[in-house]
Amino acid sequence: MPKVILEVNERKIPLKDFMQEMLANIILGYLKSTKGVPDNIKNIKIDLNL
């Protein structure tokens, strides 16, 4: 199972295993259909500044 860490305003938000897997699958599904992303994804970092 992928390890997912969610931080909001520099505060770690605990995620149950189901939520970690769901979030990882959503992101992986998006990336695998995006041109230019390598087939062998080892790690992903997303930083949103709103």
PDB file of N, H, CA, C and O in Angstrom:
ATOM      1  N   MET A   1       0.844  -1.187   0.000  1.00  0.00           N
ATOM      2  CA  MET A   1       0.000   0.000   0.000  1.00  0.00           C
ATOM      3  C   MET A   1       0.883   1.241   0.000  1.00  0.00           C
ATOM      4  O   MET A   1       1.887   1.291   0.710  1.00  0.00           O
ATOM      5  N   PRO A   2       0.513   2.241  -0.792  1.00  0.00           N
ATOM      6  CA  PRO A   2       1.296   3.484  -0.814  1.00  0.00           C
ATOM      7  C   PRO A   2       1.202   4.227   0.524  1.00  0.00           C
ATOM      8  O   PRO A   2       0.193   4.150   1.225  1.00  0.00           O
ATOM      9  N   LYS A   3       2.256   4.931   0.850  1.00  0.00           N
ATOM     10  H   LYS A   3       3.075   4.993   0.281  1.00  0.00           H
ATOM     11  CA  LYS A   3       2.279   5.775   2.045  1.00  0.00           C
ATOM     12  C   LYS A   3       1.906   7.189   1.612  1.00  0.00           C
ATOM     13  O   LYS A   3       2.609   7.793   0.801  1.00  0.00           O
ATOM     14  N   VAL A   4       0.811   7.721   2.143  1.00  0.00           N
ATOM     15  H   VAL A   4       0.240   7.230   2.801  1.00  0.00           H
ATOM     16  CA  VAL A   4       0.335   9.055   1.787  1.00  0.00           C
ATOM     17  C   VAL A   4       0.358   9.913   3.044  1.00  0.00           C
ATOM     18  O   VAL A   4      -0.175   9.521   4.082  1.00  0.00           O
ATOM     19  N   ILE A   5       0.972  11.074   2.946  1.00  0.00           N
ATOM     20  H   ILE A   5       1.405  11.392   2.103  1.00  0.00           H
ATOM     21  CA  ILE A   5       0.998  12.040   4.051  1.00  0.00           C
ATOM     22  C   ILE A   5       0.280  13.300   3.579  1.00  0.00           C
ATOM     23  O   ILE A   5       0.639  13.879   2.554  1.00  0.00           O
ATOM     24  N   LEU A   6      -0.720  13.716   4.317  1.00  0.00           N
ATOM     25  H   LEU A   6      -1.013  13.245   5.150  1.00  0.00           H
ATOM     26  CA  LEU A   6      -1.475  14.918   3.985  1.00  0.00           C
ATOM     27  C   LEU A   6      -1.207  15.969   5.054  1.00  0.00           C
ATOM     28  O   LEU A   6      -1.373  15.714   6.247  1.00  0.00           O
ATOM     29  N   GLU A   7      -0.791  17.154   4.612  1.00  0.00           N
ATOM     30  H   GLU A   7      -0.657  17.361   3.643  1.00  0.00           H
ATOM     31  CA  GLU A   7      -0.589  18.276   5.520  1.00  0.00           C
ATOM     32  C   GLU A   7      -1.422  19.450   5.042  1.00  0.00           C
ATOM     33  O   GLU A   7      -1.435  19.762   3.851  1.00  0.00           O
ATOM     34  N   VAL A   8      -2.117  20.100   5.960  1.00  0.00           N
ATOM     35  H   VAL A   8      -2.106  19.846   6.928  1.00  0.00           H
ATOM     36  CA  VAL A   8      -2.898  21.290   5.663  1.00  0.00           C
ATOM     37  C   VAL A   8      -2.431  22.370   6.621  1.00  0.00           C
ATOM     38  O   VAL A   8      -2.462  22.188   7.838  1.00  0.00           O
ATOM     39  N   ASN A   9      -1.998  23.502   6.065  1.00  0.00           N
ATOM     40  H   ASN A   9      -1.973  23.650   5.076  1.00  0.00           H
ATOM     41  CA  ASN A   9      -1.444  24.590   6.870  1.00  0.00           C
ATOM     42  C   ASN A   9      -0.351  24.077   7.806  1.00  0.00           C
ATOM     43  O   ASN A   9      -0.310  24.424   8.986  1.00  0.00           O
ATOM     44  N   GLU A  10       0.537  23.239   7.252  1.00  0.00           N
ATOM     45  H   GLU A  10       0.504  22.957   6.293  1.00  0.00           H
ATOM     46  CA  GLU A  10       1.677  22.661   7.954  1.00  0.00           C
ATOM     47  C   GLU A  10       1.277  21.759   9.120  1.00  0.00           C
ATOM     48  O   GLU A  10       2.088  21.499  10.009  1.00  0.00           O
ATOM     49  N   ARG A  11       0.038  21.282   9.122  1.00  0.00           N
ATOM     50  H   ARG A  11      -0.621  21.493   8.400  1.00  0.00           H
ATOM     51  CA  ARG A  11      -0.446  20.369  10.163  1.00  0.00           C
ATOM     52  C   ARG A  11      -0.764  19.029   9.506  1.00  0.00           C
ATOM     53  O   ARG A  11      -1.554  18.971   8.564  1.00  0.00           O
ATOM     54  N   LYS A  12      -0.149  17.947  10.002  1.00  0.00           N
ATOM     55  H   LYS A  12       0.493  17.994  10.768  1.00  0.00           H
ATOM     56  CA  LYS A  12      -0.396  16.618   9.451  1.00  0.00           C
ATOM     57  C   LYS A  12      -1.816  16.170   9.778  1.00  0.00           C
ATOM     58  O   LYS A  12      -2.276  16.262  10.916  1.00  0.00           O
ATOM     59  N   ILE A  13      -2.492  15.681   8.742  1.00  0.00           N
ATOM     60  H   ILE A  13      -2.118  15.606   7.817  1.00  0.00           H
ATOM     61  CA  ILE A  13      -3.847  15.177   8.878  1.00  0.00           C
ATOM     62  C   ILE A  13      -3.785  13.650   8.809  1.00  0.00           C
ATOM     63  O   ILE A  13      -3.351  13.102   7.795  1.00  0.00           O
ATOM     64  N   PRO A  14      -4.206  12.960   9.859  1.00  0.00           N
ATOM     65  CA  PRO A  14      -4.144  11.493   9.830  1.00  0.00           C
ATOM     66  C   PRO A  14      -5.151  10.929   8.833  1.00  0.00           C
ATOM     67  O   PRO A  14      -6.298  11.371   8.772  1.00  0.00           O
ATOM     68  N   LEU A  15      -4.702   9.943   8.051  1.00  0.00           N
ATOM     69  H   LEU A  15      -3.771   9.584   8.100  1.00  0.00           H
ATOM     70  CA  LEU A  15      -5.562   9.290   7.079  1.00  0.00           C
ATOM     71  C   LEU A  15      -5.600   7.794   7.367  1.00  0.00           C
ATOM     72  O   LEU A  15      -4.560   7.172   7.581  1.00  0.00           O
ATOM     73  N   LYS A  16      -6.782   7.225   7.371  1.00  0.00           N
ATOM     74  H   LYS A  16      -7.627   7.730   7.197  1.00  0.00           H
ATOM     75  CA  LYS A  16      -6.917   5.781   7.508  1.00  0.00           C
ATOM     76  C   LYS A  16      -6.406   5.129   6.224  1.00  0.00           C
ATOM     77  O   LYS A  16      -6.291   5.784   5.188  1.00  0.00           O
ATOM     78  N   ASP A  17      -6.105   3.843   6.303  1.00  0.00           N
ATOM     79  H   ASP A  17      -6.199   3.310   7.145  1.00  0.00           H
ATOM     80  CA  ASP A  17      -5.566   3.121   5.153  1.00  0.00           C
ATOM     81  C   ASP A  17      -6.428   3.282   3.907  1.00  0.00           C
ATOM     82  O   ASP A  17      -5.908   3.483   2.809  1.00  0.00           O
ATOM     83  N   PHE A  18      -7.751   3.193   4.076  1.00  0.00           N
ATOM     84  H   PHE A  18      -8.174   3.030   4.968  1.00  0.00           H
ATOM     85  CA  PHE A  18      -8.661   3.336   2.939  1.00  0.00           C
ATOM     86  C   PHE A  18      -8.498   4.689   2.257  1.00  0.00           C
ATOM     87  O   PHE A  18      -8.454   4.766   1.030  1.00  0.00           O
ATOM     88  N   MET A  19      -8.408   5.751   3.045  1.00  0.00           N
ATOM     89  H   MET A  19      -8.444   5.689   4.043  1.00  0.00           H
ATOM     90  CA  MET A  19      -8.278   7.098   2.482  1.00  0.00           C
ATOM     91  C   MET A  19      -6.926   7.283   1.805  1.00  0.00           C
ATOM     92  O   MET A  19      -6.841   7.948   0.772  1.00  0.00           O
ATOM     93  N   GLN A  20      -5.859   6.703   2.373  1.00  0.00           N
ATOM     94  H   GLN A  20      -5.928   6.163   3.212  1.00  0.00           H
ATOM     95  CA  GLN A  20      -4.542   6.782   1.739  1.00  0.00           C
ATOM     96  C   GLN A  20      -4.563   6.115   0.374  1.00  0.00           C
ATOM     97  O   GLN A  20      -4.059   6.662  -0.607  1.00  0.00           O
ATOM     98  N   GLU A  21      -5.153   4.929   0.323  1.00  0.00           N
ATOM     99  H   GLU A  21      -5.563   4.485   1.120  1.00  0.00           H
ATOM    100  CA  GLU A  21      -5.197   4.190  -0.933  1.00  0.00           C
ATOM    101  C   GLU A  21      -6.067   4.902  -1.967  1.00  0.00           C
ATOM    102  O   GLU A  21      -5.712   4.959  -3.144  1.00  0.00           O
ATOM    103  N   MET A  22      -7.196   5.440  -1.533  1.00  0.00           N
ATOM    104  H   MET A  22      -7.485   5.393  -0.577  1.00  0.00           H
ATOM    105  CA  MET A  22      -8.090   6.141  -2.450  1.00  0.00           C
ATOM    106  C   MET A  22      -7.402   7.379  -3.031  1.00  0.00           C
ATOM    107  O   MET A  22      -7.456   7.600  -4.241  1.00  0.00           O
ATOM    108  N   LEU A  23      -6.765   8.176  -2.198  1.00  0.00           N
ATOM    109  H   LEU A  23      -6.721   7.996  -1.215  1.00  0.00           H
ATOM    110  CA  LEU A  23      -6.085   9.380  -2.663  1.00  0.00           C
ATOM    111  C   LEU A  23      -4.951   9.027  -3.621  1.00  0.00           C
ATOM    112  O   LEU A  23      -4.782   9.681  -4.650  1.00  0.00           O
ATOM    113  N   ALA A  24      -4.178   8.002  -3.290  1.00  0.00           N
ATOM    114  H   ALA A  24      -4.316   7.471  -2.454  1.00  0.00           H
ATOM    115  CA  ALA A  24      -3.079   7.568  -4.158  1.00  0.00           C
ATOM    116  C   ALA A  24      -3.604   7.108  -5.509  1.00  0.00           C
ATOM    117  O   ALA A  24      -3.020   7.439  -6.541  1.00  0.00           O
ATOM    118  N   ASN A  25      -4.693   6.353  -5.521  1.00  0.00           N
ATOM    119  H   ASN A  25      -5.167   6.084  -4.682  1.00  0.00           H
ATOM    120  CA  ASN A  25      -5.240   5.859  -6.783  1.00  0.00           C
ATOM    121  C   ASN A  25      -5.792   6.976  -7.658  1.00  0.00           C
ATOM    122  O   ASN A  25      -5.670   6.920  -8.881  1.00  0.00           O
ATOM    123  N   ILE A  26      -6.391   7.978  -7.053  1.00  0.00           N
ATOM    124  H   ILE A  26      -6.491   8.023  -6.059  1.00  0.00           H
ATOM    125  CA  ILE A  26      -6.885   9.129  -7.821  1.00  0.00           C
ATOM    126  C   ILE A  26      -5.716   9.840  -8.502  1.00  0.00           C
ATOM    127  O   ILE A  26      -5.776  10.144  -9.693  1.00  0.00           O
ATOM    128  N   ILE A  27      -4.662  10.099  -7.747  1.00  0.00           N
ATOM    129  H   ILE A  27      -4.613   9.852  -6.779  1.00  0.00           H
ATOM    130  CA  ILE A  27      -3.502  10.811  -8.287  1.00  0.00           C
ATOM    131  C   ILE A  27      -2.791   9.968  -9.345  1.00  0.00           C
ATOM    132  O   ILE A  27      -2.421  10.483 -10.400  1.00  0.00           O
ATOM    133  N   LEU A  28      -2.596   8.670  -9.071  1.00  0.00           N
ATOM    134  H   LEU A  28      -2.896   8.251  -8.214  1.00  0.00           H
ATOM    135  CA  LEU A  28      -1.928   7.799 -10.043  1.00  0.00           C
ATOM    136  C   LEU A  28      -2.732   7.685 -11.331  1.00  0.00           C
ATOM    137  O   LEU A  28      -2.158   7.693 -12.420  1.00  0.00           O
ATOM    138  N   GLY A  29      -4.048   7.580 -11.220  1.00  0.00           N
ATOM    139  H   GLY A  29      -4.515   7.573 -10.336  1.00  0.00           H
ATOM    140  CA  GLY A  29      -4.896   7.513 -12.411  1.00  0.00           C
ATOM    141  C   GLY A  29      -4.749   8.753 -13.266  1.00  0.00           C
ATOM    142  O   GLY A  29      -4.683   8.660 -14.492  1.00  0.00           O
ATOM    143  N   TYR A  30      -4.699   9.908 -12.638  1.00  0.00           N
ATOM    144  H   TYR A  30      -4.753   9.984 -11.642  1.00  0.00           H
ATOM    145  CA  TYR A  30      -4.517  11.164 -13.366  1.00  0.00           C
ATOM    146  C   TYR A  30      -3.148  11.196 -14.047  1.00  0.00           C
ATOM    147  O   TYR A  30      -3.045  11.539 -15.225  1.00  0.00           O
ATOM    148  N   LEU A  31      -2.102  10.839 -13.306  1.00  0.00           N
ATOM    149  H   LEU A  31      -2.186  10.560 -12.350  1.00  0.00           H
ATOM    150  CA  LEU A  31      -0.749  10.924 -13.846  1.00  0.00           C
ATOM    151  C   LEU A  31      -0.498   9.931 -14.972  1.00  0.00           C
ATOM    152  O   LEU A  31       0.193  10.251 -15.940  1.00  0.00           O
ATOM    153  N   LYS A  32      -1.051   8.731 -14.853  1.00  0.00           N
ATOM    154  H   LYS A  32      -1.612   8.471 -14.067  1.00  0.00           H
ATOM    155  CA  LYS A  32      -0.827   7.716 -15.885  1.00  0.00           C
ATOM    156  C   LYS A  32      -1.458   8.097 -17.213  1.00  0.00           C
ATOM    157  O   LYS A  32      -1.059   7.584 -18.258  1.00  0.00           O
ATOM    158  N   SER A  33      -2.436   8.989 -17.186  1.00  0.00           N
ATOM    159  H   SER A  33      -2.761   9.406 -16.337  1.00  0.00           H
ATOM    160  CA  SER A  33      -3.054   9.439 -18.430  1.00  0.00           C
ATOM    161  C   SER A  33      -2.467  10.772 -18.907  1.00  0.00           C
ATOM    162  O   SER A  33      -2.930  11.334 -19.899  1.00  0.00           O
ATOM    163  N   THR A  34      -1.462  11.269 -18.209  1.00  0.00           N
ATOM    164  H   THR A  34      -1.086  10.812 -17.403  1.00  0.00           H
ATOM    165  CA  THR A  34      -0.839  12.544 -18.559  1.00  0.00           C
ATOM    166  C   THR A  34       0.427  12.311 -19.372  1.00  0.00           C
ATOM    167  O   THR A  34       1.303  11.540 -18.980  1.00  0.00           O
ATOM    168  N   LYS A  35       0.504  12.984 -20.501  1.00  0.00           N
ATOM    169  H   LYS A  35      -0.207  13.610 -20.819  1.00  0.00           H
ATOM    170  CA  LYS A  35       1.662  12.853 -21.391  1.00  0.00           C
ATOM    171  C   LYS A  35       2.922  13.376 -20.703  1.00  0.00           C
ATOM    172  O   LYS A  35       2.902  14.425 -20.059  1.00  0.00           O
ATOM    173  N   GLY A  36       4.020  12.627 -20.850  1.00  0.00           N
ATOM    174  H   GLY A  36       4.037  11.775 -21.373  1.00  0.00           H
ATOM    175  CA  GLY A  36       5.305  13.062 -20.312  1.00  0.00           C
ATOM    176  C   GLY A  36       5.645  12.493 -18.941  1.00  0.00           C
ATOM    177  O   GLY A  36       6.772  12.646 -18.471  1.00  0.00           O
ATOM    178  N   VAL A  37       4.685  11.838 -18.295  1.00  0.00           N
ATOM    179  H   VAL A  37       3.770  11.713 -18.677  1.00  0.00           H
ATOM    180  CA  VAL A  37       4.948  11.239 -16.988  1.00  0.00           C
ATOM    181  C   VAL A  37       5.562   9.857 -17.219  1.00  0.00           C
ATOM    182  O   VAL A  37       5.020   9.077 -18.002  1.00  0.00           O
ATOM    183  N   PRO A  38       6.678   9.535 -16.561  1.00  0.00           N
ATOM    184  CA  PRO A  38       7.311   8.235 -16.778  1.00  0.00           C
ATOM    185  C   PRO A  38       6.412   7.078 -16.336  1.00  0.00           C
ATOM    186  O   PRO A  38       5.572   7.230 -15.449  1.00  0.00           O
ATOM    187  N   ASP A  39       6.606   5.922 -16.970  1.00  0.00           N
ATOM    188  H   ASP A  39       7.289   5.798 -17.691  1.00  0.00           H
ATOM    189  CA  ASP A  39       5.815   4.734 -16.627  1.00  0.00           C
ATOM    190  C   ASP A  39       6.139   4.220 -15.233  1.00  0.00           C
ATOM    191  O   ASP A  39       5.255   3.730 -14.531  1.00  0.00           O
ATOM    192  N   ASN A  40       7.394   4.328 -14.828  1.00  0.00           N
ATOM    193  H   ASN A  40       8.112   4.727 -15.399  1.00  0.00           H
ATOM    194  CA  ASN A  40       7.835   3.805 -13.546  1.00  0.00           C
ATOM    195  C   ASN A  40       7.839   4.934 -12.501  1.00  0.00           C
ATOM    196  O   ASN A  40       8.868   5.573 -12.279  1.00  0.00           O
ATOM    197  N   ILE A  41       6.703   5.172 -11.874  1.00  0.00           N
ATOM    198  H   ILE A  41       5.867   4.653 -12.054  1.00  0.00           H
ATOM    199  CA  ILE A  41       6.571   6.229 -10.868  1.00  0.00           C
ATOM    200  C   ILE A  41       6.999   5.666  -9.518  1.00  0.00           C
ATOM    201  O   ILE A  41       6.444   4.672  -9.052  1.00  0.00           O
ATOM    202  N   LYS A  42       7.994   6.307  -8.886  1.00  0.00           N
ATOM    203  H   LYS A  42       8.446   7.115  -9.264  1.00  0.00           H
ATOM    204  CA  LYS A  42       8.491   5.849  -7.585  1.00  0.00           C
ATOM    205  C   LYS A  42       7.955   6.708  -6.444  1.00  0.00           C
ATOM    206  O   LYS A  42       7.629   6.188  -5.376  1.00  0.00           O
ATOM    207  N   ASN A  43       7.862   8.000  -6.658  1.00  0.00           N
ATOM    208  H   ASN A  43       8.127   8.422  -7.525  1.00  0.00           H
ATOM    209  CA  ASN A  43       7.293   8.874  -5.641  1.00  0.00           C
ATOM    210  C   ASN A  43       6.718  10.108  -6.317  1.00  0.00           C
ATOM    211  O   ASN A  43       7.083  10.444  -7.444  1.00  0.00           O
ATOM    212  N   ILE A  44       5.826  10.765  -5.621  1.00  0.00           N
ATOM    213  H   ILE A  44       5.530  10.492  -4.706  1.00  0.00           H
ATOM    214  CA  ILE A  44       5.128  11.943  -6.146  1.00  0.00           C
ATOM    215  C   ILE A  44       5.084  12.977  -5.037  1.00  0.00           C
ATOM    216  O   ILE A  44       4.810  12.643  -3.884  1.00  0.00           O
ATOM    217  N   LYS A  45       5.350  14.223  -5.374  1.00  0.00           N
ATOM    218  H   LYS A  45       5.572  14.494  -6.310  1.00  0.00           H
ATOM    219  CA  LYS A  45       5.201  15.299  -4.415  1.00  0.00           C
ATOM    220  C   LYS A  45       4.294  16.351  -5.045  1.00  0.00           C
ATOM    221  O   LYS A  45       4.550  16.819  -6.155  1.00  0.00           O
ATOM    222  N   ILE A  46       3.243  16.714  -4.337  1.00  0.00           N
ATOM    223  H   ILE A  46       3.035  16.334  -3.436  1.00  0.00           H
ATOM    224  CA  ILE A  46       2.315  17.745  -4.794  1.00  0.00           C
ATOM    225  C   ILE A  46       2.252  18.816  -3.724  1.00  0.00           C
ATOM    226  O   ILE A  46       2.028  18.515  -2.551  1.00  0.00           O
ATOM    227  N   ASP A  47       2.444  20.043  -4.114  1.00  0.00           N
ATOM    228  H   ASP A  47       2.626  20.288  -5.067  1.00  0.00           H
ATOM    229  CA  ASP A  47       2.403  21.166  -3.176  1.00  0.00           C
ATOM    230  C   ASP A  47       1.420  22.188  -3.727  1.00  0.00           C
ATOM    231  O   ASP A  47       1.677  22.792  -4.769  1.00  0.00           O
ATOM    232  N   LEU A  48       0.314  22.388  -3.054  1.00  0.00           N
ATOM    233  H   LEU A  48       0.105  21.898  -2.208  1.00  0.00           H
ATOM    234  CA  LEU A  48      -0.703  23.359  -3.490  1.00  0.00           C
ATOM    235  C   LEU A  48      -0.618  24.586  -2.595  1.00  0.00           C
ATOM    236  O   LEU A  48      -0.739  24.475  -1.375  1.00  0.00           O
ATOM    237  N   ASN A  49      -0.416  25.727  -3.179  1.00  0.00           N
ATOM    238  H   ASN A  49      -0.318  25.817  -4.170  1.00  0.00           H
ATOM    239  CA  ASN A  49      -0.437  26.980  -2.426  1.00  0.00           C
ATOM    240  C   ASN A  49      -1.661  27.761  -2.864  1.00  0.00           C
ATOM    241  O   ASN A  49      -1.723  28.246  -3.994  1.00  0.00           O
ATOM    242  N   LEU A  50      -2.615  27.881  -1.989  1.00  0.00           N
ATOM    243  H   LEU A  50      -2.564  27.487  -1.071  1.00  0.00           H
ATOM    244  CA  LEU A  50      -3.880  28.544  -2.322  1.00  0.00           C
ATOM    245  C   LEU A  50      -3.928  29.942  -1.774  1.00  0.00           C
ATOM    246  O   LEU A  50      -4.921  30.644  -1.961  1.00  0.00           O
TER     247      LEU A  50
END
